[in-house]
C-alpha cells in the first residue's frame, strides 16, 4: 500500500491556513436587523432565560447545550508524546472537536486546563457543567484519569467519557465479538491476555468482563510481568482489581494457550514464538501506535489461522476510536442522557459488530478501492462507512432509555434514524471516495504550469499524498528555485520535471500537431512554437501520446483561452460534445452546474447533451443524478421565448430514453427546495435536483461565481467532460487545494 509522505511544513501549513486552528464559531440565527439583535440579545433573550430558570430541562430546547460536547485535557498524556502540558495539547483537542462534527454532527469545543491537580481539574470541569451536554476527557495520564473520570461521573448529571479508556475498549470489543464468531469461540470460555495496564488496557478488560469474560481467564501484564493475586510490586487499586489466580509470571508464560491477545503497550512486545504458542485460531489485537506489538506479516508468517487487528489504517481491521466516540455521544445527546453507561458502550460495540457482518455498500468499496466482505480481514466497519451515523446512535440511545439514563426518550425511532441520515455532509464522502480512487489508480498527472508556485505545491502534495506521480512541465532550474523558495527544497529530487527543450518526443509531437492544424492556417513554424514553447499545448501533446494519464492546467491563463489551446490537440468544442460542469459544495450539499465552459448559447439539443454529460459526471462522483433545466419560469409561466428551449430539452431526453431523472423548465428554488417542489406534484423529480442545466454559459458563470463570493461555496471545476483524455482546467483564482482537487478528478477520469 502506498504510504503518504507528510513533512513538518505540511503539518504546520495545514494548521495555519486558511486561518490558524481547525474550527471557528458561526451564528445559526439571522443577525442582520435591529429586530434580530433584539431577539438574540436584549430584551428578547430574557424570555428563554426565565423559561430555563423555571424549568431547567428547557435549556435543551432554547440553547445549544443538547448538541455541545467539551473535549477537555490537561495535556499530561498527549498522543504518544507524553506530558506536553495544556497549551501544547490544544492542536490535538481541536482535532478531536472537528472529528465530532465531521462524523456525527456534534458541536464541540476544546478546553485545555493548566493543572495537574485532580481537585482543581475536577472543580473546573464541574463548574462548566451547565454549558455542555457532555464531557469528553482526553489525553490525561493514569492513574489521575481514573480518579478524575470517576469523580466527575458522580458529581455531574451529563455524560462524562474518557475516550482513551472507553473508546478503545468499545472498538476492541466490537472487533472481538466478530473475531470470536469467526473462530467459533465464546467470550466466557476464552483465555485473554492483555499487555499494557494503563487507562486503555484496564478499560478494555473491564468492558469485556461486563460482556461475559471470566475474571481468571483474563491475564493482565505490565512492564514488570503478569499481574497476579499476591503481587505487590508496581501495583495500584486499578491493577489489583484485575489480578488473576495464575502461575504465569511473564508475558511469554501467559501467552501459552491463549485465545486472545490484546496489546496497548509498545512496539515489538510480542514475538513470533509467543504467537506460535497461542491456541487454535488466535485473535491478536496489536493496538500499540504508531507501531504494533507485532505486525500482521510477522504474526501470519507463523500462524496463518490468526485474526489480526492493529491501530493502523494501512492494515486491515483498524481499531479506530472514531468508530465509537462520535456515535456514543450522538446517541447520548439525543436522549439528553445523564451518563454513558456500560450498557450503552456494549450496545455500541454490538451494533458495530453487526454492521461489519452485513453486505458492504458499493460506495464504501469504491472509497477503499476493494470489495470488503465479512471475514478475517474485515471484522470492524471502516470509519467512512456512511451507515454508521444512522445505525450506531439508535442502538446507544435505546440502551440508554432501557437503563433509565434518558431524560428525553425517543418515541419514534424510525423518524430518529431518518433524521440522522440527513445530518451528514455528503460532500465529505464524495471527496474521500475520489481521493481513494486516485490512490488506487496511481495516475501520472501532468501539471502544465510549472512556473506557478500554487501548481508546484499542488504537484508536491499530489505525489506526497500517495495519489500518484506528478509530472511538472517547466525548466528544471526554475522549478528547483521556486520549490526551494517555497521551503520545499527536499521535493526537488522527488518531482519529475518535463522540459520541451530536452524531451526526446518533440519531433513526434510536432508531426502529430501539424497533421491536425495544417489545413487550419498553421505552418510548421507555427506548430513548432506551439509545441515547444506553449506549456498548455505541450502538456496536451504529452497526454495525447500516453506520456501521462491526466492533465491539469488553467491556473495562469483564462479558461476560454486555455480551452482554445487544448483544442489544437483534442476535439474539445461544443460540436464535439465537450461540456464544462462545475461542482458547487455548500452547507453539506453538492450541486453540479452545466455548462460553465464550452457552450455560449446552447439550443435544446445542446441542452439535452449537456444534461447527459452532467448526469455522467454526477455518477462518476458517486451521486444518483436528478437533472433540472433552469429558467426564470416554471412549467410555462411566465411565458417567454427565452424559456421555451428549456422546456423543449426534456422532450429531447424523452426520445433518448435516458436512465436518470430530469425535469423542466423550472426556477432554481423549485429545483432545489423540497417545499417549493411540492407545489408541482406532477414533477418527475423524486427529490431536489443535483444537476442544474442553465440557459447559457454566462448565466452558469454568474451563478457559480455568485455562490463562491457571496456564500463562500467551494467550487470544483469546471470539470471538462466529453473529450478523449482526462483534461481538467482550473480557474486563475484557484488555491493549491483547488488545483489538487482537479488533479484528483483527472486521475479518477471524472468527465
C-alpha positions, 0 to 999 in steps of 0.5 A: 500500500502506498504510504503518504509522505507528510513533512513538518511544513505540511503539518504546520501549513495545514494548521495555519491556513486558511486561518490558524486552528481547525474550527471557528464559531458561526451564528445559526440565527439571522443577525442582520436587523435591529429586530434580530439583535433584539431577539438574540440579545436584549430584551428578547433573550430574557424570555428563554432565560426565565423559561430555563430558570423555571424549568431547567430541562428547557435549556435543551430546547432554547440553547445549544447545550443538547448538541455541545460536547467539551473535549477537555485535557490537561495535556499530561498524556498527549498522543504518544508524546507524553506530558506536553502540558495544556497549551501544547495539547490544544492542536490535538483537542481541536482535532478531536472537536472537528472529528465530532462534527465531521462524523456525527454532527456534534458541536464541540469545543476544546478546553485545555486546563493548566493543572495537574491537580485532580481537585482543581481539574475536577472543580473546573470541569464541574463548574462548566457543567451547565454549558455542555451536554457532555464531557469528553476527557482526553489525553490525561495520564493514569492513574489521575484519569481514573480518579478524575473520570470517576469523580466527575461521573458522580458529581455531574448529571451529563455524560462524562467519557474518557475516550482513551479508556472507553473508546478503545475498549468499545472498538476492541470489543466490537472487533472481538465479538466478530473475531470470536464468531469467526473462530467459533469461540465464546467470550466466557470460555476464552483465555485473554491476555492483555499487555499494557495496564494503563487507562486503555488496557484496564478499560478494555478488560473491564468492558469485556468482563461486563460482556461475559469474560471470566475474571481468571481467564483474563491475564493482565501484564505490565512492564514488570510481568503478569499481574497476579493475586499476591503481587505487590510490586508496581501495583495500584487499586486499578491493577489489583482489581484485575489480578488473576489466580495464575502461575504465569509470571511473564508475558511469554508464560501467559501467552501459552494457550491463549485465545486472545491477545490484546496489546496497548503497550509498545512496539515489538512486545510480542514475538513470533514464538509467543504467537506460535504458542497461542491456541487454535485460531488466535485473535491478536489485537496489536493496538500499540501506535504508531507501531504494533506489538507485532505486525500482521506479516510477522504474526501470519508468517507463523500462524496463518489461522490468526485474526489480526487487528492493529491501530493502523489504517494501512492494515486491515481491521483498524481499531479506530476510536472514531468508530465509537466516540462520535456515535456514543455521544450522538446517541447520548445527546439525543436522549439528553442522557445523564451518563454513558453507561456500560450498557450503552458502550456494549450496545455500541460495540454490538451494533458495530459488530453487526454492521461489519457482518452485513453486505458492504455498500458499493460506495464504501468499496469504491472509497477503499478501492476493494470489495470488503466482505465479512471475514478475517480481514474485515471484522470492524466497519471502516470509519467512512462507512456512511451507515454508521451515523444512522445505525450506531446512535439508535442502538446507544440511545435505546440502551440508554432509555432501557437503563433509565439514563434518558431524560428525553426518550425517543418515541419514534425511532424510525423518524430518529434514524431518518433524521440522522441520515440527513445530518451528514455532509455528503460532500465529505464522502464524495471527496474521500471516495475520489481521493481513494480512487486516485490512490488506487489508480496511481495516475501520472498527472501532468501539471502544465504550469510549472512556473506557478508556485500554487501548481508546484505545491499542488504537484508536491502534495499530489505525489506526497499524498500517495495519489500518484506521480506528478509530472511538472512541465517547466525548466528544471532550474526554475522549478528547483528555485521556486520549490526551494523558495517555497521551503520545499527544497527536499521535493526537488529530487522527488518531482519529475520535471518535463522540459520541451527543450530536452524531451526526446518526443518533440519531433513526434509531437510536432508531426502529430500537431501539424497533421491536425492544424495544417489545413487550419492556417498553421505552418510548421513554424507555427506548430513548432512554437506551439509545441515547444514553447506553449506549456498548455499545448505541450502538456496536451501533446504529452497526454495525447501520446500516453506520456501521462494519464491526466492533465491539469492546467488553467491556473495562469491563463483564462479558461476560454483561452486555455480551452482554445489551446487544448483544442489544437490537440483534442476535439474539445468544442461544443460540436464535439460534445465537450461540456464544462460542469462545475461542482458547487459544495455548500452547507453539506450539499453538492450541486453540479452546474452545466455548462460553465465552459464550452457552450455560449448559447446552447439550443435544446439539443445542446441542452439535452447533451449537456444534461447527459454529460452532467448526469455522467459526471454526477455518477462518476462522483458517486451521486444518483443524478436528478437533472433540472433545466433552469429558467426564470419560469416554471412549467410555462409561466411566465411565458417567454421565448427565452424559456421555451428551449428549456422546456423543449430539452426534456422532450429531447431526453424523452426520445433518448430514453435516458436512465436518470431523472430530469425535469423542466423548465423550472426556477432554481428554488423549485429545483432545489427546495423540497417545499417549493417542489411540492407545489408541482406534484406532477414533477418527475423529480423524486427529490431536489435536483443535483444537476442544474442545466442553465440557459447559457454559459454566462448565466452558469458563470454568474451563478457559480461565481455568485455562490463562491463570493457571496456564500463562500461555496467551494467550487470544483471545476469546471470539470471538462467532460466529453473529450478523449483524455482526462483534461481538467482546467482550473480557474486563475483564482484557484488555491493549491487545494483547488488545483489538487482537487482537479488533479484528483478528478483527472486521475479518477477520469471524472468527465 
